[in-house]
Amino acid sequence: YRDVKRVFEEQTGKRLKESFASFEKRPFAAASMAVVHRAVLHTGERVAVKVLRPELGRIVAADLGLMIPFFRTLARLGNEPAFTLVGYLDGLREQIGEELDLRNEARSMDHFRVLFESFNLDLLVVPRVYEEFSGEQVITMEYLDGAPIDDLAKVEAFGLDPKLLIRELLRAWVLTAVHTGTFHADIHAGNLLAMRDGRLGMLDWGIVAQLDPETQVLMQKLVEASLGDESAWDTITTTLIKVQGVTLREGLGLSDEEIHKVVRSMMEPVLTLPLRDVSMASLFSGPDEVYRLAGREVPPRRSLLHRLRKLRNTARAHKIAFDDGYHENSFQRSNFLSSKQLIYLERYGRMYVPEHAILGDREFLDTV
């Protein structure tokens, strides 16, 4: 509490005791980056005060400074899991860099409150920010009272229809991604509150994805493909070959025609079939499944010499990817964040609207 008090007063220039009619010393939420306390303003409004943990930036920088070079070295030796992990760590470094300044989160909340109003997404609630009690390391926002969306018992006790809320959430994700190239990139149950008034509160706006123009076009084409537009697949596969072709060509030895076939075989069922009939896990297939989808025979277990040659080829592919800045381009970050969110959305969609596809029902998509 002493740290919380110190950070609040340094950041806002206001005395904590004078700013609030009451302030709970014990946080009601705590995570790796911040703690959140309930408080009441002198005007009577209930608020949540989020404060970053002291020295967090230094600790994270030291950890990533050790891990990223280590896994890059393993990847250059041909280790495939290490290559994937480098991408996650690079994305994490950029993501945490944004989260360490809570003014970014405050701006995102203000932005999306206006955006949801313009799209008439009335069932979604973004907390209001109180700027006079906020700063780089502290943010004071409207307190939303509710239950996590996956707490079925509490949601039922509130007398809510969760289908309406999840349908609205899917629509918001698609609409904002397609039309503005931005979306909430940390949608999980802890950040989704079913509220007693029948609305869905959306919390923790520290991670917001900003799609680069190429990725936004890809998102638009995915919607078109889900509606049956055959021409959309050329753009989808061409874009993926442009940014990821080196790992598929050099690492697996696939031709562009085979890559087209693999991409469509993986993605079309996920885009078009009801959530109950598919799984996002199919998009993360291993090499054997990729060979099958490409129409090739799965290579049999080979001799040590063959495995060493494969390791050498993989190492060469990883080196080319690193030299080309594979992990540093904006598409990789956008792809990582959007894939992560689609997995979360798949989970809630399976729970409540299993009859819909991942991007929503056809009637809605026709309006997008």
N, C-alpha and C positions, 0 to 999 in steps of 0.2 A: 504493500500500500504506500509506503514512503516513496518508492520509485515512481509509482503511478502519480502521486501528488506532485512530485518534483517535475516529471515530464509534462504534466498538464500545465503547470504554472509557468514553466520555461517556454512552452510552445504558444500559449495563449496570452501571456502577460497578465493573467487574472488569478486571483486567489481561488483555490478550489472551494473552500467553505463559503465564500461569498457568491460563487457562481451558481450553486445548487441549493435548493431547499433541503434536500437529503441526498446522500451518496453512500451506496452500499460498499463497505470496505472489502468485502469478499467478492471476487468476480463470479458471475454466473456462467461465464464461458471462458475457456482458456485453450489456446492451441500453441503450436510451436513458434508462431511469430508475434502473437498479441494476446492480450487479455481484454475482457469486456465486462464493464460494471454497469449495473442499473443505477439510475439517478432520477431526480425530479427537479425540474427548473422552478424558479420562483413564480413563474406564470402557471404552474400546475401541470405542465406537459411531462409525461414520462419519456425518458431518453435512455439510450445505450451509449456508453463512452468507451471507445476502443483505443487502447494504448499499446504501441509497439514495445516489445521487450528491449531493454537497454543493451547496447553493444552488439545487436543482432547482425548488422551489416559486416562488422569486422569478423565475426565468427563464421558467417556464411562464406565470405570471400576466402578465408583461410581453408575451409573444407573443400570448396570447389577448386581452389588453387592446387590442392593435392590430388584430387580425384581425376580431373579432366586430363592432365598430362599422362597420368598412369594408364587410363583406359584408352587414350589415343595410341600409346605405345603398343598395347596389346592388340588393338585393331589393326595397326600397321603390320603386325606379325600374322594377320589372317584370322583373328578371333572375331567371329560374327556377333555374338552377344555384346562384346565390348564396343563394336562399331555402333550398334543400336543405342547402347547406353551413353555414348558420347553425345548423340543427338538429344537424348533426354536431359543430360546435364547442361548442355549449351542452352537448351530451352529454359531449363530451370534457372540458370544464371540470369537470363534476360527477364524472366518472369518475376523473380525475387527482387531484381533491381527496381522494377516498377512498384512492387508491393511495399518497398521500404520507404516510399513517400506517399503517405495517406491522402495527400492532396489530389493524387491521381484518382484514387477511389472516390473522393468527394465529387470530382468533376464527372466521373462516369455515372454516378448516381443521379446527378442533376440532368445529365444528357439523356439517360434512358427513361427517366420519369416523363420528360417531354416527348420522347420518341414513342413510348407506349400510348400516351394520350393521342398522338397524331394517328396511330394505327388503330385506335379504338379498342385497345386491349385492356378493357376495364376491370378484368378479374385479377390483374397483376398489380402488385404494390411494391414500389421502391421507396425505402425510407427517405424522409426529408433530412437534409443536412443542416445543422446549426453552425454556420461559418464562424460566428463570433467565439465559439467554444471549440474550434478545430485548428489544426496546424499540420506540419509535416509528419509528426509522430503521434498525433491524437486526432480522433474524429468523433464528434458528438452528433448522434443521429436519432431520429424518431424510433421509439421502442415499439417493435411489433410483437404482439402476443399470439402465440399459436403453437401448433404441434408439427414435428417433422412430417413431411408428406408420406413417408413410408411407415408411419406409426398408425397402422390400420385401425386399431381399437379407438384411439383418440379422434381420428378423423371421422369415424363412424359416430362417436359420441357427440361430436359437434353437429351431426345431422347434415354433413356436406356430401355433395356428389363429386368425388375426386376426378371422375372422368372429365367433367367440364374444365377443371383446373389444369389437368395434364394436357388436354387438347389445346387449351389456350397457351400453355407453355411451349408446346411443339410449334404452334403457329408463330409465337413471338420469336423463337429461335430462327426459324426459316425466314420470316419476313425481314428481321433485322440483318441477317447474314446476306440475303439476296439483294435487298434494296440499299443498305448502308454499308455493308462490308464489316459490320461489328456485331459482336454477340458476347453475352456473359459466358466466360470460359471456365467457370468453377461451379457448375450446377451439380450439386449433390444434395442428399436429403437434409443435411445439417443446414444448408443454405436455402431450403424451400420450406416455408411454414404455411400449413393450412390454417387459416385464421377463422375465428368464430363468426365473422360477418360474411363468410362464403368466398373470400378472396384468397389469393396465393401471394404471400410475402416473399420477396426475393432479396436475400442478404449477401454480404461479402462480395463487393464489386471490385476487389483488388486485382482480379485477373480478368481483363477484357481483351478479347482478340480483335485486332485490326487487320483485316485481310488485305493483302496487296492486290492490285487490279487483276492480275492473272488468276489468283485464287478465287476472287469474287466472281469472275466469269465462269470458272470451273464450278462454283457453287450453283450458279444460274443454270448451267448445262446439266448438272445432276438433277435439278428439278424438272427440266425439260425431258431428260431421259426417263425419269420416273413416270412421266405422262405419255411415254411411248414415242417420242420424237427420235427417230433413227439417226438423224444427222448429228444429234448432240454427242453421240458416242465418239465420233471422229475427233471433236475438240477435247473431250475428256481424256482419251487415250494419248493423243498427241501431246497434251500438256504434261501428263504423267511421264511419258517417255522423255520429254525435254528435261525434266527436273530429276528424275530417278532412273533414267535409262542406263546410266553407267553401272549401277549395281546389278541390274538385270542382264545387261549385255555381257559385261566383263565377269561378273560373279557367277551367273548361271548359263551364260552362252546363248541367250535367247535372241531370236531375230525380232525386228519391229513387228512383223505380222503375228508372231507368237505372243508378243507382249500385248498387242491389241486383244487377242483372243483371251488371254489370262485376265486382263483388266475387266473385260465385259462379263466373263464367266463368274468372276468374284463379286462384282458390284451389282449386276442387274437384279439378282434375287433379293438382295438387301434393300434395294430401292423400290421394288415393285410389289413384293409379297407382304402379307400381313406380318406383324411383329411376332406373332405366335409361331410362325412357320420358318423363321430365319434367325441367324445369330450374327452379330457384328464380329464375332471371333473368326468367322470365315475370311475376313479381310486381312488376317494376320497369319496366313498359311505358311507352312514351312516349305523348303525346296521341293520335297517329294510331291506335295499337292500342286505346287506351281507347275512342275513337269507334267503332271496328269492333265491339268487344265490346258496346257499348251499342246496337248495331243501327243506328248512324247512318252516313251517308256521310262519308268522310274529306274534310274541307274542301280544295278545290284550292289551289294556290299563288295567293296573292291580291296585290292591289296594295299599294303602299307605304301608302296610307291605311288599308286593312284591317289591315295589320300593326301600324300605329301604334295603331289602336283596340284590337287584341288586347293590345298592350303596356300600354296604359292600364288595361284590364280586369284584367290580371294584377297590375299594381301596386296596384290597388284591393283585389284579393283578398289580396295579401300584407300590406297595411296592416291590413285587418280581422283577419287571422290574428295579426299581432304584437299588436294591441290586445287581442285575446282571450287572449293568453298561450299561443298555439299550441305553441311550442317548449318552454315552461317546464313544461307539465303532465307528470305522472309517466307517463302512457300513452305519450307520444312516446319517452321514454327507454327504457321497457320494450320498446316495439315495435322501436326501433333495435337494442337488445342482442339480443333474441330473433331478429330477422331475420338479424343478423350470424352468430349461432351456428348457425342453420338452414343457412346457406350452407356453413359449415365441415362440419357434420354431413352435408350432402348430398355433399360431396366424398368423405369417408371411406366413407359408405354406398355410393356408386357404385363405389368401389374394391373393397369387400369383401362387401356385402350388397345388390347391385343389384336383387334380387327383392323387397325390402321397400319399403314406402312410407316417407316421411320421418319419420313419427311411430312407425314400427315395424310389426311384423306384426300381423295381426288377432287372432290368439290372445292375444298379449300385451295389446293394447288392450282386449279384453273384460274383462281383470282390473283395468284401471286404474280 
